[in-house]
Amino acid sequence: VVLSGDEGAVLELAGRWKNKRLRVSHAFHSHLMDPMLDEFRSVAEKLTYARAIVPVAGQPARVDAEYWVRHVRDAV
């Protein structure tokens, strides 16, 4: 299980179990990513996407800019 969000709330909850803090630059998959989503979407819409040549487990039928925006913000 990975917890993401406001540091204080995450630390409080994580303190209930044995845990290891990951060293990351941002709280991916949390509301803390919201301020950058519009700019991220703008950049992602300029890219060209194609299905992976090597099969990837769980790869969606369509990968586009909105897929990556959801990936930054939503739980995975």
All heavy atoms as a GROMACS GRO file, in nm:
protein
  606
    1VAL      N    1   0.085  -0.116   0.000
    1VAL     CA    2   0.000   0.000   0.000
    1VAL      C    3   0.090   0.123   0.000
    1VAL      O    4   0.186   0.130   0.074
    1VAL     CB    5  -0.091   0.002   0.124
    1VAL    CG1    6  -0.167   0.131   0.134
    1VAL    CG2    7  -0.184  -0.117   0.123
    2VAL      N    8   0.056   0.218  -0.084
    2VAL     CA    9   0.127   0.346  -0.086
    2VAL      C   10   0.028   0.455  -0.050
    2VAL      O   11  -0.081   0.462  -0.104
    2VAL     CB   12   0.188   0.374  -0.226
    2VAL    CG1   13   0.252   0.512  -0.228
    2VAL    CG2   14   0.290   0.267  -0.262
    3LEU      N   15   0.066   0.538   0.045
    3LEU     CA   16  -0.016   0.652   0.085
    3LEU      C   17   0.041   0.777   0.021
    3LEU      O   18   0.162   0.794   0.015
    3LEU     CB   19  -0.014   0.669   0.237
    3LEU     CG   20  -0.057   0.547   0.319
    3LEU    CD1   21  -0.038   0.576   0.467
    3LEU    CD2   22  -0.200   0.511   0.289
    4SER      N   23  -0.047   0.865  -0.024
    4SER     CA   24  -0.003   0.989  -0.087
    4SER      C   25  -0.100   1.099  -0.047
    4SER      O   26  -0.220   1.077  -0.037
    4SER     CB   27  -0.003   0.972  -0.239
    4SER     OG   28   0.040   1.091  -0.301
    5GLY      N   29  -0.046   1.218  -0.024
    5GLY     CA   30  -0.132   1.330   0.011
    5GLY      C   31  -0.060   1.427   0.102
    5GLY      O   32   0.062   1.440   0.098
    6ASP      N   33  -0.137   1.494   0.187
    6ASP     CA   34  -0.080   1.589   0.282
    6ASP      C   35   0.014   1.515   0.376
    6ASP      O   36  -0.023   1.415   0.438
    6ASP     CB   37  -0.190   1.658   0.361
    6ASP     CG   38  -0.279   1.743   0.271
    6ASP    OD1   39  -0.224   1.827   0.197
    6ASP    OD2   40  -0.402   1.725   0.275
    7GLU      N   41   0.136   1.568   0.390
    7GLU     CA   42   0.240   1.498   0.465
    7GLU      C   43   0.196   1.461   0.607
    7GLU      O   44   0.215   1.348   0.651
    7GLU     CB   45   0.367   1.581   0.469
    7GLU     CG   46   0.482   1.510   0.536
    7GLU     CD   47   0.610   1.591   0.535
    7GLU    OE1   48   0.604   1.716   0.528
    7GLU    OE2   49   0.717   1.528   0.542
    8GLY      N   50   0.139   1.556   0.680
    8GLY     CA   51   0.099   1.527   0.817
    8GLY      C   52  -0.001   1.414   0.828
    8GLY      O   53   0.012   1.325   0.913
    9ALA      N   54  -0.101   1.416   0.742
    9ALA     CA   55  -0.203   1.311   0.743
    9ALA      C   56  -0.144   1.176   0.705
    9ALA      O   57  -0.176   1.074   0.765
    9ALA     CB   58  -0.317   1.348   0.649
   10VAL      N   59  -0.056   1.177   0.606
   10VAL     CA   60   0.007   1.052   0.563
   10VAL      C   61   0.094   0.996   0.674
   10VAL      O   62   0.090   0.876   0.705
   10VAL     CB   63   0.089   1.073   0.434
   10VAL    CG1   64   0.177   0.952   0.404
   10VAL    CG2   65  -0.004   1.101   0.317
   11LEU      N   66   0.174   1.081   0.739
   11LEU     CA   67   0.262   1.034   0.847
   11LEU      C   68   0.181   0.981   0.965
   11LEU      O   69   0.218   0.880   1.025
   11LEU     CB   70   0.355   1.146   0.891
   11LEU     CG   71   0.462   1.186   0.790
   11LEU    CD1   72   0.540   1.306   0.840
   11LEU    CD2   73   0.555   1.070   0.759
   12GLU      N   74   0.071   1.048   0.997
   12GLU     CA   75  -0.014   1.002   1.106
   12GLU      C   76  -0.071   0.863   1.076
   12GLU      O   77  -0.068   0.773   1.160
   12GLU     CB   78  -0.127   1.100   1.130
   12GLU     CG   79  -0.219   1.060   1.244
   12GLU     CD   80  -0.332   1.158   1.265
   12GLU    OE1   81  -0.320   1.276   1.227
   12GLU    OE2   82  -0.435   1.115   1.321
   13LEU      N   83  -0.122   0.845   0.957
   13LEU     CA   84  -0.179   0.717   0.919
   13LEU      C   85  -0.070   0.610   0.908
   13LEU      O   86  -0.088   0.498   0.958
   13LEU     CB   87  -0.254   0.731   0.786
   13LEU     CG   88  -0.335   0.612   0.740
   13LEU    CD1   89  -0.440   0.574   0.844
   13LEU    CD2   90  -0.403   0.641   0.607
   14ALA      N   91   0.042   0.644   0.846
   14ALA     CA   92   0.150   0.547   0.828
   14ALA      C   93   0.206   0.500   0.962
   14ALA      O   94   0.255   0.388   0.974
   14ALA     CB   95   0.260   0.607   0.743
   15GLY      N   96   0.197   0.586   1.064
   15GLY     CA   97   0.248   0.550   1.195
   15GLY      C   98   0.175   0.436   1.261
   15GLY      O   99   0.222   0.379   1.360
   16ARG      N  100   0.063   0.397   1.207
   16ARG     CA  101  -0.014   0.286   1.263
   16ARG      C  102   0.045   0.150   1.226
   16ARG      O  103   0.008   0.048   1.284
   16ARG     CB  104  -0.159   0.292   1.215
   16ARG     CG  105  -0.230   0.418   1.259
   16ARG     CD  106  -0.371   0.420   1.205
   16ARG     NE  107  -0.435   0.546   1.237
   16ARG     CZ  108  -0.558   0.577   1.205
   16ARG    NH1  109  -0.633   0.488   1.139
   16ARG    NH2  110  -0.609   0.693   1.236
   17TRP      N  111   0.130   0.149   1.126
   17TRP     CA  112   0.189   0.025   1.076
   17TRP      C  113   0.340   0.042   1.058
   17TRP      O  114   0.391   0.152   1.051
   17TRP     CB  115   0.130  -0.012   0.939
   17TRP     CG  116  -0.018  -0.024   0.938
   17TRP    CD1  117  -0.092  -0.128   0.984
   17TRP    CD2  118  -0.111   0.073   0.889
   17TRP    NE1  119  -0.225  -0.102   0.965
   17TRP    CE2  120  -0.240   0.020   0.907
   17TRP    CE3  121  -0.098   0.199   0.831
   17TRP    CZ2  122  -0.355   0.088   0.870
   17TRP    CZ3  123  -0.212   0.268   0.795
   17TRP    CH2  124  -0.338   0.212   0.814
   18LYS      N  125   0.407  -0.072   1.042
   18LYS     CA  126   0.547  -0.068   1.001
   18LYS      C  127   0.548  -0.006   0.862
   18LYS      O  128   0.467  -0.043   0.776
   18LYS     CB  129   0.603  -0.211   0.997
   18LYS     CG  130   0.747  -0.217   0.954
   18LYS     CD  131   0.796  -0.360   0.953
   18LYS     CE  132   0.938  -0.364   0.901
   18LYS     NZ  133   0.988  -0.501   0.887
   19ASN      N  134   0.637   0.090   0.838
   19ASN     CA  135   0.633   0.158   0.709
   19ASN      C  136   0.771   0.199   0.665
   19ASN      O  137   0.867   0.199   0.744
   19ASN     CB  138   0.540   0.280   0.716
   19ASN     CG  139   0.594   0.388   0.806
   19ASN    OD1  140   0.685   0.461   0.768
   19ASN    ND2  141   0.541   0.399   0.927
   20LYS      N  142   0.781   0.232   0.539
   20LYS     CA  143   0.904   0.283   0.478
   20LYS      C  144   0.865   0.404   0.396
   20LYS      O  145   0.776   0.395   0.310
   20LYS     CB  146   0.968   0.177   0.389
   20LYS     CG  147   1.091   0.226   0.317
   20LYS     CD  148   1.148   0.119   0.226
   20LYS     CE  149   1.266   0.175   0.149
   20LYS     NZ  150   1.319   0.076   0.055
   21ARG      N  151   0.928   0.515   0.420
   21ARG     CA  152   0.898   0.637   0.346
   21ARG      C  153   0.972   0.634   0.212
   21ARG      O  154   1.093   0.615   0.207
   21ARG     CB  155   0.938   0.759   0.427
   21ARG     CG  156   0.896   0.887   0.361
   21ARG     CD  157   0.922   1.005   0.452
   21ARG     NE  158   0.878   1.127   0.386
   21ARG     CZ  159   0.842   1.236   0.449
   21ARG    NH1  160   0.847   1.239   0.581
   21ARG    NH2  161   0.804   1.341   0.384
   22LEU      N  162   0.898   0.653   0.105
   22LEU     CA  163   0.959   0.659  -0.028
   22LEU      C  164   1.013   0.799  -0.053
   22LEU      O  165   0.952   0.898  -0.013
   22LEU     CB  166   0.855   0.624  -0.135
   22LEU     CG  167   0.792   0.486  -0.127
   22LEU    CD1  168   0.687   0.471  -0.237
   22LEU    CD2  169   0.897   0.378  -0.139
   23ARG      N  170   1.124   0.808  -0.119
   23ARG     CA  171   1.181   0.937  -0.154
   23ARG      C  172   1.132   0.974  -0.294
   23ARG      O  173   1.179   0.920  -0.393
   23ARG     CB  174   1.334   0.931  -0.152
   23ARG     CG  175   1.388   0.907  -0.013
   23ARG     CD  176   1.538   0.899  -0.014
   23ARG     NE  177   1.582   0.858   0.119
   23ARG     CZ  178   1.698   0.888   0.169
   23ARG    NH1  179   1.785   0.956   0.098
   23ARG    NH2  180   1.731   0.847   0.288
   24VAL      N  181   1.037   1.064  -0.297
   24VAL     CA  182   0.978   1.109  -0.423
   24VAL      C  183   0.975   1.261  -0.425
   24VAL      O  184   0.979   1.325  -0.321
   24VAL     CB  185   0.837   1.050  -0.445
   24VAL    CG1  186   0.841   0.898  -0.457
   24VAL    CG2  187   0.744   1.091  -0.334
   25SER      N  188   0.964   1.316  -0.544
   25SER     CA  189   0.965   1.461  -0.558
   25SER      C  190   0.827   1.524  -0.538
   25SER      O  191   0.817   1.641  -0.504
   25SER     CB  192   1.019   1.500  -0.696
   25SER     OG  193   0.937   1.445  -0.797
   26HIS      N  194   0.721   1.446  -0.561
   26HIS     CA  195   0.585   1.499  -0.554
   26HIS      C  196   0.491   1.394  -0.496
   26HIS      O  197   0.520   1.275  -0.501
   26HIS     CB  198   0.535   1.537  -0.694
   26HIS     CG  199   0.610   1.648  -0.757
   26HIS    ND1  200   0.735   1.632  -0.813
   26HIS    CD2  201   0.579   1.777  -0.772
   26HIS    CE1  202   0.776   1.747  -0.860
   26HIS    NE2  203   0.684   1.838  -0.836
   27ALA      N  204   0.377   1.438  -0.448
   27ALA     CA  205   0.275   1.347  -0.395
   27ALA      C  206   0.186   1.301  -0.510
   27ALA      O  207   0.069   1.335  -0.518
   27ALA     CB  208   0.194   1.416  -0.287
   28PHE      N  209   0.245   1.222  -0.601
   28PHE     CA  210   0.170   1.173  -0.716
   28PHE      C  211   0.044   1.101  -0.670
   28PHE      O  212   0.039   1.045  -0.562
   28PHE     CB  213   0.256   1.079  -0.800
   28PHE     CG  214   0.367   1.150  -0.871
   28PHE    CD1  215   0.496   1.144  -0.823
   28PHE    CD2  216   0.342   1.225  -0.984
   28PHE    CE1  217   0.599   1.210  -0.889
   28PHE    CE2  218   0.443   1.292  -1.051
   28PHE     CZ  219   0.573   1.284  -1.002
   29HIS      N  220  -0.057   1.104  -0.754
   29HIS     CA  221  -0.184   1.036  -0.731
   29HIS      C  222  -0.264   1.097  -0.616
   29HIS      O  223  -0.349   1.031  -0.558
   29HIS     CB  224  -0.165   0.886  -0.710
   29HIS     CG  225  -0.073   0.824  -0.810
   29HIS    ND1  226  -0.103   0.822  -0.945
   29HIS    CD2  227   0.050   0.769  -0.798
   29HIS    CE1  228  -0.003   0.765  -1.010
   29HIS    NE2  229   0.091   0.732  -0.924
   30SER      N  230  -0.237   1.222  -0.583
   30SER     CA  231  -0.312   1.290  -0.478
   30SER      C  232  -0.359   1.427  -0.527
   30SER      O  233  -0.316   1.475  -0.632
   30SER     CB  234  -0.228   1.307  -0.352
   30SER     OG  235  -0.142   1.419  -0.362
   31HIS      N  236  -0.443   1.492  -0.446
   31HIS     CA  237  -0.493   1.625  -0.480
   31HIS      C  238  -0.382   1.729  -0.489
   31HIS      O  239  -0.401   1.835  -0.550
   31HIS     CB  240  -0.597   1.668  -0.376
   31HIS     CG  241  -0.537   1.697  -0.242
   31HIS    ND1  242  -0.506   1.596  -0.153
   31HIS    CD2  243  -0.500   1.813  -0.185
   31HIS    CE1  244  -0.452   1.652  -0.046
   31HIS    NE2  245  -0.448   1.782  -0.062
   32LEU      N  246  -0.264   1.700  -0.436
   32LEU     CA  247  -0.153   1.794  -0.442
   32LEU      C  248  -0.100   1.811  -0.584
   32LEU      O  249  -0.025   1.904  -0.612
   32LEU     CB  250  -0.041   1.752  -0.346
   32LEU     CG  251  -0.082   1.754  -0.198
   32LEU    CD1  252   0.028   1.695  -0.112
   32LEU    CD2  253  -0.116   1.896  -0.154
   33MET      N  254  -0.139   1.723  -0.674
   33MET     CA  255  -0.098   1.732  -0.814
   33MET      C  256  -0.192   1.822  -0.896
   33MET      O  257  -0.159   1.861  -1.007
   33MET     CB  258  -0.090   1.593  -0.877
   33MET     CG  259   0.008   1.498  -0.810
   33MET     SD  260   0.175   1.563  -0.794
   33MET     CE  261   0.223   1.578  -0.964
   34ASP      N  262  -0.308   1.855  -0.842
   34ASP     CA  263  -0.408   1.931  -0.917
   34ASP      C  264  -0.355   2.060  -0.980
   34ASP      O  265  -0.388   2.089  -1.096
   34ASP     CB  266  -0.529   1.962  -0.830
   34ASP     CG  267  -0.614   1.838  -0.803
   34ASP    OD1  268  -0.589   1.732  -0.864
   34ASP    OD2  269  -0.706   1.848  -0.719
   35PRO      N  270  -0.273   2.140  -0.910
   35PRO     CA  271  -0.229   2.267  -0.970
   35PRO      C  272  -0.149   2.252  -1.101
   35PRO      O  273  -0.145   2.345  -1.181
   35PRO     CB  274  -0.142   2.330  -0.860
   35PRO     CG  275  -0.190   2.270  -0.734
   35PRO     CD  276  -0.231   2.129  -0.771
   36MET      N  277  -0.090   2.136  -1.125
   36MET     CA  278  -0.008   2.122  -1.245
   36MET      C  279  -0.078   2.048  -1.359
   36MET      O  280  -0.025   2.037  -1.469
   36MET     CB  281   0.124   2.051  -1.212
   36MET     CG  282   0.112   1.911  -1.154
   36MET     SD  283   0.074   1.775  -1.268
   36MET     CE  284   0.227   1.754  -1.352
   37LEU      N  285  -0.200   2.000  -1.336
   37LEU     CA  286  -0.265   1.915  -1.435
   37LEU      C  287  -0.294   1.985  -1.568
   37LEU      O  288  -0.276   1.925  -1.673
   37LEU     CB  289  -0.394   1.855  -1.378
   37LEU     CG  290  -0.375   1.753  -1.267
   37LEU    CD1  291  -0.510   1.702  -1.219
   37LEU    CD2  292  -0.287   1.638  -1.312
   38ASP      N  293  -0.337   2.110  -1.566
   38ASP     CA  294  -0.368   2.179  -1.692
   38ASP      C  295  -0.244   2.195  -1.778
   38ASP      O  296  -0.246   2.170  -1.899
   38ASP     CB  297  -0.433   2.315  -1.666
   38ASP     CG  298  -0.575   2.302  -1.614
   38ASP    OD1  299  -0.639   2.198  -1.637
   38ASP    OD2  300  -0.622   2.399  -1.551
   39GLU      N  301  -0.134   2.235  -1.717
   39GLU     CA  302  -0.009   2.251  -1.793
   39GLU      C  303   0.042   2.115  -1.840
   39GLU      O  304   0.088   2.101  -1.955
   39GLU     CB  305   0.097   2.320  -1.708
   39GLU     CG  306   0.224   2.347  -1.786
   39GLU     CD  307   0.327   2.424  -1.706
   39GLU    OE1  308   0.299   2.466  -1.592
   39GLU    OE2  309   0.438   2.441  -1.758
   40PHE      N  310   0.033   2.013  -1.755
   40PHE     CA  311   0.074   1.879  -1.794
   40PHE      C  312  -0.008   1.830  -1.913
   40PHE      O  313   0.044   1.775  -2.009
   40PHE     CB  314   0.058   1.784  -1.675
   40PHE     CG  315   0.102   1.644  -1.704
   40PHE    CD1  316   0.235   1.609  -1.698
   40PHE    CD2  317   0.009   1.546  -1.736
   40PHE    CE1  318   0.276   1.479  -1.725
   40PHE    CE2  319   0.048   1.416  -1.762
   40PHE     CZ  320   0.182   1.383  -1.757
   41ARG      N  321  -0.140   1.851  -1.906
   41ARG     CA  322  -0.230   1.811  -2.015
   41ARG      C  323  -0.190   1.881  -2.145
   41ARG      O  324  -0.184   1.820  -2.252
   41ARG     CB  325  -0.375   1.845  -1.981
   41ARG     CG  326  -0.474   1.808  -2.091
   41ARG     CD  327  -0.617   1.844  -2.055
   41ARG     NE  328  -0.668   1.757  -1.950
   41ARG     CZ  329  -0.684   1.792  -1.823
   41ARG    NH1  330  -0.657   1.914  -1.782
   41ARG    NH2  331  -0.730   1.704  -1.735
   42SER      N  332  -0.159   2.010  -2.137
   42SER     CA  333  -0.121   2.088  -2.255
   42SER      C  334   0.003   2.028  -2.322
   42SER      O  335   0.010   2.018  -2.444
   42SER     CB  336  -0.094   2.233  -2.214
   42SER     OG  337  -0.048   2.308  -2.322
   43VAL      N  338   0.100   1.989  -2.244
   43VAL     CA  339   0.220   1.927  -2.299
   43VAL      C  340   0.188   1.787  -2.353
   43VAL      O  341   0.229   1.751  -2.464
   43VAL     CB  342   0.332   1.921  -2.193
   43VAL    CG1  343   0.450   1.839  -2.243
   43VAL    CG2  344   0.377   2.061  -2.155
   44ALA      N  345   0.114   1.709  -2.276
   44ALA     CA  346   0.082   1.572  -2.315
   44ALA      C  347   0.000   1.566  -2.444
   44ALA      O  348   0.011   1.471  -2.522
   44ALA     CB  349   0.008   1.500  -2.202
   45GLU      N  350  -0.082   1.667  -2.469
   45GLU     CA  351  -0.163   1.671  -2.592
   45GLU      C  352  -0.078   1.694  -2.717
   45GLU      O  353  -0.122   1.667  -2.827
   45GLU     CB  354  -0.269   1.779  -2.580
   45GLU     CG  355  -0.381   1.741  -2.486
   45GLU     CD  356  -0.479   1.853  -2.460
   45GLU    OE1  357  -0.446   1.971  -2.484
   45GLU    OE2  358  -0.592   1.822  -2.414
   46LYS      N  359   0.044   1.740  -2.702
   46LYS     CA  360   0.133   1.765  -2.816
   46LYS      C  361   0.211   1.641  -2.856
   46LYS      O  362   0.278   1.641  -2.959
   46LYS     CB  363   0.229   1.878  -2.782
   46LYS     CG  364   0.159   2.011  -2.760
   46LYS     CD  365   0.254   2.117  -2.713
   46LYS     CE  366   0.175   2.245  -2.681
   46LYS     NZ  367   0.257   2.345  -2.613
   47LEU      N  368   0.203   1.535  -2.778
   47LEU     CA  369   0.278   1.413  -2.805
   47LEU      C  370   0.197   1.317  -2.890
   47LEU      O  371   0.075   1.324  -2.896
   47LEU     CB  372   0.316   1.345  -2.673
   47LEU     CG  373   0.400   1.429  -2.577
   47LEU    CD1  374   0.420   1.354  -2.446
   47LEU    CD2  375   0.533   1.467  -2.639
   48THR      N  376   0.267   1.225  -2.955
   48THR     CA  377   0.204   1.119  -3.034
   48THR      C  378   0.217   0.989  -2.956
   48THR      O  379   0.325   0.957  -2.906
   48THR     CB  380   0.275   1.105  -3.170
   48THR    OG1  381   0.268   1.230  -3.238
   48THR    CG2  382   0.210   0.996  -3.254
   49TYR      N  383   0.109   0.914  -2.946
   49TYR     CA  384   0.108   0.791  -2.868
   49TYR      C  385   0.083   0.672  -2.960
   49TYR      O  386   0.012   0.682  -3.058
   49TYR     CB  387  -0.003   0.796  -2.761
   49TYR     CG  388   0.017   0.910  -2.664
   49TYR    CD1  389  -0.041   1.035  -2.687
   49TYR    CD2  390   0.095   0.894  -2.552
   49TYR    CE1  391  -0.022   1.140  -2.599
   49TYR    CE2  392   0.115   0.997  -2.463
   49TYR     CZ  393   0.057   1.120  -2.487
   49TYR     OH  394   0.076   1.223  -2.400
   50ALA      N  395   0.143   0.557  -2.923
   50ALA     CA  396   0.122   0.432  -2.997
   50ALA      C  397   0.123   0.318  -2.898
   50ALA      O  398   0.181   0.328  -2.789
   50ALA     CB  399   0.233   0.413  -3.100
   51ARG      N  400   0.055   0.209  -2.933
   51ARG     CA  401   0.056   0.091  -2.846
   51ARG      C  402   0.198   0.037  -2.836
   51ARG      O  403   0.275   0.044  -2.930
   51ARG     CB  404  -0.035  -0.016  -2.901
   51ARG     CG  405  -0.182   0.015  -2.877
   51ARG     CD  406  -0.275  -0.102  -2.907
   51ARG     NE  407  -0.255  -0.223  -2.830
   51ARG     CZ  408  -0.294  -0.238  -2.701
   51ARG    NH1  409  -0.348  -0.139  -2.636
   51ARG    NH2  410  -0.276  -0.353  -2.640
   52ALA      N  411   0.228  -0.021  -2.721
   52ALA     CA  412   0.359  -0.081  -2.700
   52ALA      C  413   0.376  -0.201  -2.793
   52ALA      O  414   0.281  -0.276  -2.818
   52ALA     CB  415   0.373  -0.126  -2.555
   53ILE      N  416   0.494  -0.217  -2.846
   53ILE     CA  417   0.523  -0.332  -2.932
   53ILE      C  418   0.536  -0.458  -2.846
   53ILE      O  419   0.486  -0.563  -2.881
   53ILE     CB  420   0.651  -0.308  -3.013
   53ILE    CG1  421   0.628  -0.191  -3.110
   53ILE    CG2  422   0.694  -0.433  -3.088
   53ILE    CD1  423   0.752  -0.144  -3.181
   54VAL      N  424   0.603  -0.444  -2.732
   54VAL     CA  425   0.614  -0.554  -2.636
   54VAL      C  426   0.489  -0.550  -2.549
   54VAL      O  427   0.454  -0.444  -2.496
   54VAL     CB  428   0.741  -0.536  -2.549
   54VAL    CG1  429   0.749  -0.644  -2.444
   54VAL    CG2  430   0.866  -0.533  -2.635
   55PRO      N  431   0.419  -0.662  -2.536
   55PRO     CA  432   0.296  -0.662  -2.456
   55PRO      C  433   0.322  -0.614  -2.313
   55PRO      O  434   0.420  -0.652  -2.250
   55PRO     CB  435   0.253  -0.809  -2.456
   55PRO     CG  436   0.321  -0.868  -2.576
   55PRO     CD  437   0.449  -0.793  -2.592
   56VAL      N  438   0.234  -0.530  -2.263
   56VAL     CA  439   0.242  -0.476  -2.128
   56VAL      C  440   0.114  -0.518  -2.055
   56VAL      O  441   0.003  -0.488  -2.101
   56VAL     CB  442   0.254  -0.322  -2.130
   56VAL    CG1  443   0.254  -0.266  -1.989
   56VAL    CG2  444   0.379  -0.279  -2.206
   57ALA      N  445   0.129  -0.587  -1.943
   57ALA     CA  446   0.012  -0.632  -1.866
   57ALA      C  447  -0.069  -0.511  -1.822
   57ALA      O  448  -0.016  -0.414  -1.771
   57ALA     CB  449   0.057  -0.712  -1.745
   58GLY      N  450  -0.198  -0.516  -1.846
   58GLY     CA  451  -0.287  -0.410  -1.802
   58GLY      C  452  -0.287  -0.286  -1.890
   58GLY      O  453  -0.348  -0.186  -1.854
   59GLN      N  454  -0.220  -0.292  -2.005
   59GLN     CA  455  -0.219  -0.174  -2.093
   59GLN      C  456  -0.360  -0.147  -2.144
   59GLN      O  457  -0.427  -0.238  -2.193
   59GLN     CB  458  -0.125  -0.196  -2.212
   59GLN     CG  459  -0.119  -0.075  -2.303
   59GLN     CD  460  -0.024  -0.095  -2.421
   59GLN    OE1  461   0.019  -0.206  -2.448
   59GLN    NE2  462   0.006   0.011  -2.490
   60PRO      N  463  -0.407  -0.024  -2.131
   60PRO     CA  464  -0.542   0.007  -2.181
   60PRO      C  465  -0.547   0.003  -2.333
   60PRO      O  466  -0.443   0.010  -2.401
   60PRO     CB  467  -0.566   0.149  -2.129
   60PRO     CG  468  -0.431   0.206  -2.111
   60PRO     CD  469  -0.341   0.093  -2.074
   61ALA      N  470  -0.666  -0.007  -2.386
   61ALA     CA  471  -0.683  -0.010  -2.530
   61ALA      C  472  -0.637   0.120  -2.595
   61ALA      O  473  -0.587   0.121  -2.706
   61ALA     CB  474  -0.830  -0.037  -2.565
   62ARG      N  475  -0.653   0.230  -2.523
   62ARG     CA  476  -0.616   0.360  -2.579
   62ARG      C  477  -0.534   0.438  -2.476
   62ARG      O  478  -0.576   0.455  -2.362
   62ARG     CB  479  -0.740   0.440  -2.614
   62ARG     CG  480  -0.710   0.574  -2.674
   62ARG     CD  481  -0.836   0.644  -2.718
   62ARG     NE  482  -0.800   0.776  -2.770
   62ARG     CZ  483  -0.883   0.875  -2.782
   62ARG    NH1  484  -1.008   0.858  -2.748
   62ARG    NH2  485  -0.844   0.990  -2.828
   63VAL      N  486  -0.416   0.482  -2.516
   63VAL     CA  487  -0.332   0.566  -2.432
   63VAL      C  488  -0.322   0.702  -2.501
   63VAL      O  489  -0.281   0.711  -2.615
   63VAL     CB  490  -0.192   0.505  -2.413
   63VAL    CG1  491  -0.103   0.598  -2.334
   63VAL    CG2  492  -0.202   0.370  -2.343
   64ASP      N  493  -0.364   0.806  -2.430
   64ASP     CA  494  -0.361   0.941  -2.484
   64ASP      C  495  -0.327   1.038  -2.372
   64ASP      O  496  -0.294   0.997  -2.260
   64ASP     CB  497  -0.494   0.975  -2.550
   64ASP     CG  498  -0.613   0.963  -2.456
   64ASP    OD1  499  -0.593   0.944  -2.334
   64ASP    OD2  500  -0.727   0.972  -2.504
   65ALA      N  501  -0.335   1.166  -2.399
   65ALA     CA  502  -0.302   1.267  -2.299
   65ALA      C  503  -0.388   1.252  -2.174
   65ALA      O  504  -0.338   1.261  -2.061
   65ALA     CB  505  -0.317   1.406  -2.358
   66GLU      N  506  -0.517   1.227  -2.191
   66GLU     CA  507  -0.605   1.213  -2.075
   66GLU      C  508  -0.569   1.093  -1.990
   66GLU      O  509  -0.584   1.096  -1.867
   66GLU     CB  510  -0.751   1.207  -2.118
   66GLU     CG  511  -0.808   1.340  -2.158
   66GLU     CD  512  -0.793   1.448  -2.051
   66GLU    OE1  513  -0.823   1.422  -1.932
   66GLU    OE2  514  -0.748   1.558  -2.085
   67TYR      N  515  -0.521   0.986  -2.051
   67TYR     CA  516  -0.474   0.870  -1.976
   67TYR      C  517  -0.363   0.912  -1.880
   67TYR      O  518  -0.364   0.877  -1.763
   67TYR     CB  519  -0.425   0.761  -2.071
   67TYR     CG  520  -0.349   0.651  -2.000
   67TYR    CD1  521  -0.416   0.546  -1.939
   67TYR    CD2  522  -0.209   0.653  -1.993
   67TYR    CE1  523  -0.347   0.446  -1.874
   67TYR    CE2  524  -0.140   0.554  -1.928
   67TYR     CZ  525  -0.208   0.451  -1.868
   67TYR     OH  526  -0.140   0.352  -1.802
   68TRP      N  527  -0.267   0.990  -1.932
   68TRP     CA  528  -0.153   1.029  -1.848
   68TRP      C  529  -0.193   1.131  -1.742
   68TRP      O  530  -0.141   1.130  -1.631
   68TRP     CB  531  -0.038   1.079  -1.935
   68TRP     CG  532   0.023   0.964  -2.008
   68TRP    CD1  533   0.016   0.937  -2.141
   68TRP    CD2  534   0.095   0.856  -1.948
   68TRP    NE1  535   0.079   0.818  -2.168
   68TRP    CE2  536   0.130   0.767  -2.052
   68TRP    CE3  537   0.134   0.825  -1.819
   68TRP    CZ2  538   0.201   0.650  -2.027
   68TRP    CZ3  539   0.206   0.708  -1.795
   68TRP    CH2  540   0.239   0.622  -1.900
   69VAL      N  541  -0.288   1.218  -1.773
   69VAL     CA  542  -0.338   1.312  -1.672
   69VAL      C  543  -0.404   1.234  -1.559
   69VAL      O  544  -0.379   1.259  -1.440
   69VAL     CB  545  -0.435   1.415  -1.734
   69VAL    CG1  546  -0.505   1.496  -1.626
   69VAL    CG2  547  -0.361   1.506  -1.831
   70ARG      N  548  -0.487   1.136  -1.594
   70ARG     CA  549  -0.550   1.052  -1.492
   70ARG      C  550  -0.446   0.975  -1.412
   70ARG      O  551  -0.458   0.958  -1.291
   70ARG     CB  552  -0.650   0.954  -1.556
   70ARG     CG  553  -0.778   1.017  -1.604
   70ARG     CD  554  -0.882   0.914  -1.646
   70ARG     NE  555  -0.831   0.810  -1.735
   70ARG     CZ  556  -0.824   0.822  -1.869
   70ARG    NH1  557  -0.867   0.931  -1.929
   70ARG    NH2  558  -0.776   0.723  -1.942
   71HIS      N  559  -0.340   0.930  -1.479
   71HIS     CA  560  -0.236   0.853  -1.413
   71HIS      C  561  -0.163   0.939  -1.309
   71HIS      O  562  -0.127   0.889  -1.202
   71HIS     CB  563  -0.137   0.799  -1.517
   71HIS     CG  564  -0.037   0.704  -1.459
   71HIS    ND1  565  -0.068   0.576  -1.422
   71HIS    CD2  566   0.093   0.722  -1.427
   71HIS    CE1  567   0.039   0.518  -1.373
   71HIS    NE2  568   0.138   0.604  -1.374
   72VAL      N  569  -0.140   1.064  -1.338
   72VAL     CA  570  -0.076   1.155  -1.242
   72VAL      C  571  -0.164   1.176  -1.120
   72VAL      O  572  -0.117   1.180  -1.006
   72VAL     CB  573  -0.045   1.292  -1.307
   72VAL    CG1  574  -0.007   1.396  -1.204
   72VAL    CG2  575   0.067   1.278  -1.410
   73ARG      N  576  -0.293   1.187  -1.140
   73ARG     CA  577  -0.386   1.230  -1.034
   73ARG      C  578  -0.456   1.116  -0.961
   73ARG      O  579  -0.472   1.118  -0.840
   73ARG     CB  580  -0.490   1.324  -1.094
   73ARG     CG  581  -0.596   1.369  -0.999
   73ARG     CD  582  -0.536   1.440  -0.879
   73ARG     NE  583  -0.637   1.494  -0.791
   73ARG     CZ  584  -0.690   1.428  -0.689
   73ARG    NH1  585  -0.656   1.303  -0.664
   73ARG    NH2  586  -0.779   1.487  -0.612
   74ASP      N  587  -0.501   1.016  -1.034
   74ASP     CA  588  -0.585   0.912  -0.974
   74ASP      C  589  -0.504   0.801  -0.910
   74ASP      O  590  -0.385   0.784  -0.939
   74ASP     CB  591  -0.678   0.852  -1.080
   74ASP     CG  592  -0.781   0.951  -1.132
   74ASP    OD1  593  -0.797   1.057  -1.070
   74ASP    OD2  594  -0.844   0.920  -1.234
   75ALA      N  595  -0.569   0.723  -0.827
   75ALA     CA  596  -0.506   0.605  -0.770
   75ALA      C  597  -0.478   0.504  -0.881
   75ALA      O  598  -0.552   0.496  -0.978
   75ALA     CB  599  -0.599   0.542  -0.665
   76VAL      N  600  -0.370   0.431  -0.866
   76VAL     CA  601  -0.334   0.329  -0.966
   76VAL      C  602  -0.321   0.196  -0.898
   76VAL      O  603  -0.306   0.186  -0.779
   76VAL     CB  604  -0.205   0.363  -1.043
   76VAL    CG1  605  -0.226   0.484  -1.129
   76VAL    CG2  606  -0.089   0.385  -0.950
   0.00000   0.00000   0.00000
